[in-house]
Amino acid sequence: ENTGNQSTETYFILFGLFQYGQMDAFLFVAIALLFSVALMGNIILILLIRLDTRLHTPMYSLLNQLSFIDMIYISTTVPKMTTNFLSNNKTITFLGCEIQTFMFLAIGGTEALLLGFTSYDRYVAICHPLHYPVLMSKKICWFMVTCTWLSSSINALVHTLYVFQLPFCRSWIINHFFCEIPSLLPLVCQDTSQYEYTVLLSGLIILLLPFMAILASYARVLTVVLQMSSGKGQTKAISTCSSHLIVASLFYMTTLYSYTRPHSLHSPEQDKAVAVFYSIITPLLKPFIYSLRNKEVIRAIRRMLEVCMFVQKI
């Protein structure tokens, strides 16, 4: 176990997902496969939304952003994690750890806020369809996206700069597979209980508020949908909203579990298992849940396949 301060030590050691080396080969293959599928799924969804003019609506603009965010989100942790599996060198530089922490917080926060706006989009479309072009214009949609990126990046920057100026002296071994604040705080040799309140506050604002907004807007949507006379309309609305709700619940529940508890209650093994859900599983599932539960996206895929087959025949 190394001791010292930032001036003498310029790297951390990432412990990884498991303590023992025998799982490394299997894990490398499994995670590399999940990473590839997640990237491909999100790339295909982005291309579909870009190429199909019928999907040029605010809802799909937000989905396009979410897919782009997921690609960066999973790329922040998995490539480093997989190279660590392949090599005996489990280190990450101090600056690398700082960048990874910032990126993960900024992207995760943007995703959390944007999922909230996606539910607002569905609420307006179903509960106030006549006002939809005004309440969800292209300008408002881009304003939402800009606000989420900006506010989340500022929040991430403040937390990252604060944590990385703290004295790390208990150990330089991070019992995790990537750098994030809950896994770094146990290495700090001063009392961080006051700072943990600011992490809790940030978590409640960036994670809990949008989640509560999603639950409230979908409760309202459900009451409107159940009053619809059209069974087809009911099915479509419930299908779209339930797919958003599945994704949102998985993402918010796991991130809230990690970011709103004091580090005295954290168990490294539990943290790593939960982190796999919000850093790998949700970016993997999202494009499939959004596309397979969405008839418009399925129709767009069919149109794209027809075009490809037609081009091949030529």
Summary of the structure (lengths in Angstrom):
residues: 314
radius of gyration: 21.4
end to end distance: 65.6
largest distance: 70.5
contacts: 1006
relative contact order: 0.14
helix: 79%
strand: 4%
